[in-house]
Amino acid sequence: MMESSGSPSRHLVLTWSDVDKLIDILIPQLRAIGPFSGIIMITRGGVIPGGMLAEALNIPHLLTAAVDFPAKAAAGLMAWPTFLQFPDPSLVINRRTLVIDDVWGSGRTSIAVRERLVAIGATPFTCVLHYNPYRSLFKNEKPDFYGATTDAYVIYPWEIDRGMRDIGLAMPDMN
């Protein structure tokens, strides 16, 4: 794990080993509440942790959701989302579903997916690798499960090339 404080916000650059440790923290929490019928991975950030958790928890039913919010300046932070992709209701109704993303920053994406699932009759549980309570727009809400709390901008190993541009960090030594 590499941290930088050279810019206005702190950056946290994770290795694959760091991600494995976060997954290891989440697995017993998720097993403790019983089995899930499926996973909805929020694209793009939730795809890799979702796949890792699906394998570890033996959950074969994997779905994706893609959510877009209008530009902040035009619509404000509380704008309604557009669902670019969402599972058919028949695939999630009356099912315990784990909703996975990489990070809960503002919380808008996880809450939008969770609330749409509730509206169609699913029982969703939100899960992220990192929870940032300092950025969350929902002060009385947090993910049901998270691996760590942070105030940093997190760069995951699958984002190294695009995540480290323009922030003045060199790629970490992965040896």
Residue pairs with C-beta under 8 A, 6 or more apart in sequence:
1 12
1 13
1 14
1 15
1 18
2 12
2 13
2 169
2 172
3 10
3 11
3 12
3 13
3 152
4 10
4 11
4 13
4 167
4 168
4 169
6 168
7 167
7 168
9 152
9 153
10 151
10 152
10 153
11 152
11 153
11 154
11 155
11 167
11 169
12 150
12 152
12 153
12 154
12 155
13 155
13 160
13 163
13 164
13 169
13 172
14 154
14 155
14 156
14 157
15 157
15 172
15 174
16 157
16 174
18 157
19 48
19 49
19 52
19 129
19 156
19 157
21 147
22 49
22 129
22 130
22 147
22 148
23 49
23 52
23 53
23 56
23 129
23 147
25 147
25 148
26 53
26 127
26 129
26 145
26 146
26 147
27 53
27 56
27 57
29 145
30 36
30 53
30 57
30 98
30 127
30 145
31 57
33 125
34 96
35 57
35 59
35 96
36 57
36 59
36 96
36 97
36 98
36 125
37 59
37 61
37 95
37 96
37 97
38 59
38 61
38 62
38 63
38 91
38 92
38 95
38 97
38 98
39 50
39 53
39 54
39 59
39 61
39 62
39 63
39 97
39 98
39 99
39 100
40 46
40 50
40 63
40 64
40 65
40 87
40 92
40 97
40 98
40 99
40 100
40 113
40 117
40 124
41 47
41 49
41 50
41 51
41 62
41 63
41 64
41 65
41 100
41 101
42 64
42 65
42 66
42 67
42 99
42 100
42 101
42 109
42 110
42 113
43 64
43 65
43 66
43 85
45 101
45 102
45 103
45 156
46 99
46 100
46 101
46 102
47 64
48 102
48 156
48 158
49 100
49 101
49 102
49 128
49 129
50 62
50 100
51 62
53 59
53 98
53 100
53 127
54 60
54 62
59 98
61 91
63 87
63 91
63 92
64 85
64 87
65 83
65 85
65 86
65 87
65 99
65 113
66 83
66 84
66 85
66 86
67 81
67 82
67 83
67 84
67 109
67 112
67 113
68 81
68 82
68 83
68 84
69 75
69 79
69 81
69 82
69 108
69 109
70 79
70 82
72 79
77 106
77 108
77 137
78 137
81 108
81 109
81 112
83 112
83 116
86 113
86 116
89 120
89 121
92 117
92 120
92 121
92 122
93 120
93 121
93 122
94 121
94 122
94 123
95 122
95 123
96 122
96 123
96 125
97 117
97 122
97 123
97 124
97 125
98 124
98 125
98 127
99 110
99 113
99 114
99 117
99 124
99 125
99 126
99 127
100 127
100 128
101 109
101 110
101 126
101 127
101 128
102 128
102 129
102 130
102 154
102 156
103 128
103 129
103 130
103 131
103 132
103 154
104 110
104 126
104 128
104 130
104 131
104 132
104 136
104 142
104 143
104 146
105 132
105 135
105 136
106 135
106 136
106 137
107 136
107 137
107 138
107 141
107 142
108 137
110 126
110 128
110 143
111 126
111 138
111 141
113 124
113 126
114 124
114 126
117 123
117 124
118 124
125 144
125 145
126 143
126 144
126 145
127 143
127 144
127 145
127 146
128 143
128 145
128 146
128 147
129 146
129 147
129 148
129 154
129 156
130 146
130 147
130 148
130 149
130 150
130 154
131 142
131 143
131 146
131 148
131 149
131 150
132 149
132 150
132 151
132 152
133 142
133 149
134 151
135 151
136 142
153 167
155 163
155 164
155 169
156 163
157 174
160 171
160 172
164 170
164 171
